[in-house]
Amino acid sequence: MQRYGLIGKHIQHSKSPAIHQFMANKLGIKIKYELFDIESQEIPTLLKLMRKRAIHGLNVTIPYKKLVINYVDRLTPKAKKVGAVNTLYIDGDELVGDNTDYDGFYGMLQRNKIQVYQKSVYILGSGGAAKAAYSVLKDLGAFVKVVNRSTVNIDPSMVPAITYSMIHPEHVDIYIQATPIGGRNYLNQSVLDERLVQNKTVIDLIYDPPITPIMSYAKEAYGGLDILILQALRAEEIWFDLKIEVTPQLIQEIKDVIMHE
């Protein structure tokens, strides 16, 4: 039985085990998918297990998507461009960092027919998931601004950047909500006031709860569940070295598994 898992903090409510166990069963592959809720200093020990093939693949979530870059032998071009890693695997003797958040966000836009070309898109937050969304949006020809509490420590590749007080809603077509606000640890909270969000499109990268306050303020809103599922399927294609046919029926099957977990 192959061993896989998720590295992060406060991840006990993660849906990743349900997704990966369901898909492995469907594909006829025996795996055990674990949650590694660890401190940063424990990461090197865990990655040594990967190098010894005691663990076959790992996903990475908040707050370690940038930190794990320090421990890999090689980044894929996509992970290098994004500047964050959410998927780890072994290739020969090398520990490789990849980014399937890019695929998840891109796939969600395609699946929901969301047009971003030459739209004014504001990304709220600047973490690993925000970086993946930024890369996709730039590749698709959107006009992107990153919004953060401070612009001092923003990655120089994510420009232009502004603070929340500098938002003028009349200049915004779409908000990408890429902070933890509104998620399980910040329920009933919104990173923006309703007046800034009315009549806008919101894509919230949070998937639990399915409707966050900022989504309820919007004219049109999309949660992060499609992104979660699509990035997980891409990670499995890498780990298992196979192609998965991603159909609407498969997406719905996985959503049903998550909902009834």
C-alpha positions in Angstrom: 0.0 0.0 0.0 1.4 3.4 -1.0 1.4 6.3 1.5 0.4 9.8 0.6 -0.7 12.8 2.6 -1.2 16.5 3.2 1.3 18.8 5.1 -0.2 21.9 6.8 -1.4 23.5 10.0 -5.0 23.3 11.4 -6.0 20.8 8.6 -8.1 18.4 10.6 -11.2 19.4 8.6 -9.5 18.9 5.2 -11.5 17.1 2.5 -8.3 15.9 0.7 -8.3 12.4 2.4 -11.9 11.8 1.2 -11.1 12.9 -2.4 -7.9 10.9 -2.7 -9.2 7.7 -1.1 -12.3 7.8 -3.3 -10.2 8.3 -6.5 -7.7 5.6 -5.5 -10.5 3.1 -5.0 -12.0 4.1 -8.3 -8.7 3.6 -10.1 -7.9 0.4 -8.3 -4.9 1.7 -6.5 -4.3 0.9 -2.8 -3.2 4.0 -0.9 -3.3 5.5 2.6 -3.8 9.3 2.6 -2.8 11.0 5.9 -3.0 14.4 7.4 0.4 15.7 8.7 -0.5 18.7 10.9 3.0 19.6 11.8 5.3 22.5 12.8 7.7 23.9 10.2 10.8 22.3 11.9 9.2 18.8 11.3 9.1 19.2 7.5 12.7 18.0 6.8 12.0 14.8 8.7 8.9 14.1 6.8 10.6 14.8 3.5 13.4 12.4 4.4 10.7 9.7 4.5 9.8 10.7 0.9 13.3 10.3 -0.2 13.4 6.8 1.3 10.2 6.0 -0.5 8.4 5.5 2.8 6.0 8.2 1.6 5.2 8.3 -2.1 3.7 11.8 -2.5 2.6 14.8 -0.6 0.3 17.8 -1.0 1.2 21.0 0.8 -1.2 23.7 2.1 -1.2 26.8 4.3 1.2 27.9 5.6 4.0 25.9 4.0 3.6 26.3 0.2 6.5 28.7 -0.1 8.6 27.2 2.7 8.9 23.7 1.2 10.7 25.2 -1.8 13.8 25.3 0.4 13.8 21.5 0.7 13.2 20.3 -2.9 15.9 19.4 -5.5 13.9 20.8 -8.4 10.9 22.9 -9.2 8.7 22.3 -12.2 8.4 25.3 -14.5 4.9 25.9 -13.3 6.0 25.9 -9.6 8.9 28.1 -10.4 6.6 30.6 -12.2 4.0 30.6 -9.4 6.6 30.7 -6.6 4.8 28.1 -4.5 4.5 24.4 -4.2 1.4 22.3 -3.3 2.5 18.9 -4.7 5.6 16.9 -4.0 6.8 13.7 -5.7 10.0 11.8 -6.4 11.5 11.6 -9.9 14.5 9.3 -10.0 16.6 10.5 -7.1 15.1 14.0 -7.0 12.4 15.5 -4.8 10.3 17.6 -7.1 8.0 20.5 -6.2 5.1 21.1 -8.5 2.0 23.4 -8.4 -1.4 21.9 -9.3 -3.3 24.9 -7.7 -2.6 26.5 -11.1 -4.4 23.7 -12.9 -7.2 23.8 -10.3 -7.9 27.5 -10.7 -7.5 27.4 -14.5 -9.9 24.5 -14.7 -12.5 26.2 -12.4 -12.5 29.2 -14.7 -13.0 27.0 -17.8 -15.6 24.7 -16.1 -17.7 27.7 -15.1 -17.1 29.7 -18.3 -15.7 32.7 -16.4 -14.2 35.2 -18.8 -11.2 37.2 -17.3 -9.6 38.5 -20.5 -9.0 42.2 -20.1 -11.2 42.2 -16.9 -10.0 44.1 -13.8 -9.4 41.4 -11.2 -8.4 42.2 -7.6 -6.8 39.3 -5.7 -7.4 39.6 -1.9 -4.3 38.1 -0.2 -0.8 37.2 -1.3 -0.1 33.6 -0.2 0.6 30.5 -2.2 -3.0 30.1 -3.6 -3.1 33.8 -4.5 0.2 33.3 -6.4 -1.3 30.5 -8.4 -4.4 32.5 -9.3 -2.2 35.5 -10.2 -0.2 33.4 -12.7 -3.3 32.0 -14.3 -5.0 35.4 -14.6 -1.9 37.0 -16.1 -1.6 34.1 -18.6 -5.3 34.7 -19.6 -4.8 38.4 -20.2 -6.6 39.8 -17.1 -5.6 43.2 -15.5 -4.6 42.0 -12.1 -4.0 43.9 -8.8 -3.0 42.3 -5.5 -4.6 43.6 -2.3 -2.9 43.1 1.0 -2.8 44.6 4.5 0.7 45.9 3.6 2.5 46.1 0.3 5.9 46.0 2.0 6.5 42.3 1.8 4.6 41.5 -1.3 6.5 39.2 -3.8 7.9 41.6 -6.4 6.6 39.3 -9.1 3.0 40.1 -7.9 2.6 43.7 -9.0 0.9 46.1 -8.9 -0.1 45.8 -5.2 -2.3 48.0 -3.1 -3.7 48.0 0.4 -7.4 47.5 1.3 -8.0 51.2 1.9 -7.0 51.9 -1.7 -9.8 49.8 -3.3 -12.2 51.7 -5.5 -15.0 49.3 -6.4 -15.9 51.1 -9.6 -12.5 49.9 -10.9 -13.2 46.2 -10.1 -14.9 43.5 -12.2 -13.9 40.4 -10.2 -12.6 39.7 -6.7 -10.5 36.6 -6.0 -10.8 35.9 -2.2 -7.5 34.2 -1.3 -7.3 34.9 2.5 -8.5 32.5 5.3 -11.2 35.0 6.2 -14.6 33.4 6.0 -13.3 29.9 6.4 -13.7 27.5 9.3 -11.4 29.5 11.6 -13.0 32.9 10.7 -16.7 32.0 10.2 -19.1 34.8 9.5 -16.3 37.2 8.7 -15.6 39.0 5.4 -12.3 40.6 4.4 -14.4 43.3 2.6 -17.5 45.2 3.5 -20.7 44.5 1.5 -20.6 47.9 -0.2 -17.3 47.1 -1.9 -18.7 43.7 -3.2 -22.2 44.5 -4.4 -22.7 43.9 -8.1 -19.3 42.2 -8.4 -18.2 38.7 -9.3 -16.5 36.9 -6.4 -14.4 33.7 -6.6 -13.6 32.6 -3.1 -10.8 30.0 -2.9 -12.3 28.7 0.4 -14.5 25.6 0.0 -15.8 25.1 3.5 -18.3 26.6 4.2 -19.6 26.5 0.6 -21.0 30.0 0.8 -18.9 32.6 2.7 -20.1 36.1 3.7 -18.2 37.8 0.9 -19.9 35.4 -1.6 -23.3 36.3 -0.2 -22.6 40.0 -0.9 -21.8 39.4 -4.6 -23.9 39.5 -7.7 -22.3 36.3 -8.8 -20.1 34.0 -6.7 -18.1 30.8 -6.9 -16.6 28.8 -4.1 -13.4 26.9 -4.0 -14.7 23.3 -4.2 -14.0 22.9 -8.0 -10.5 24.2 -7.5 -9.9 21.7 -4.6 -11.1 18.8 -6.7 -9.3 19.7 -9.9 -6.0 20.3 -8.2 -6.3 17.0 -6.4 -7.0 15.1 -9.6 -4.0 16.7 -11.3 -1.8 15.7 -8.3 -3.0 12.1 -8.8 -2.1 12.2 -12.5 1.4 13.1 -11.4 1.7 10.6 -8.6 0.1 7.7 -10.4 1.5 8.5 -13.8 -1.8 8.3 -15.6 -4.4 10.4 -17.3 -7.8 11.0 -15.5 -10.8 11.9 -17.7 -12.3 14.8 -15.8 -16.0 14.7 -16.6 -18.9 16.6 -15.0 -20.1 13.2 -13.7 -16.8 12.5 -12.0 -16.7 16.0 -10.4 -20.3 15.4 -9.1 -19.4 12.0 -7.7 -16.5 13.5 -5.7 -18.7 16.3 -4.5 -21.2 13.8 -3.3 -18.5 11.9 -1.4 -17.4 15.1 0.3 -20.9 16.2 1.2 -21.7 12.8 2.8 -18.4 12.4 4.6 
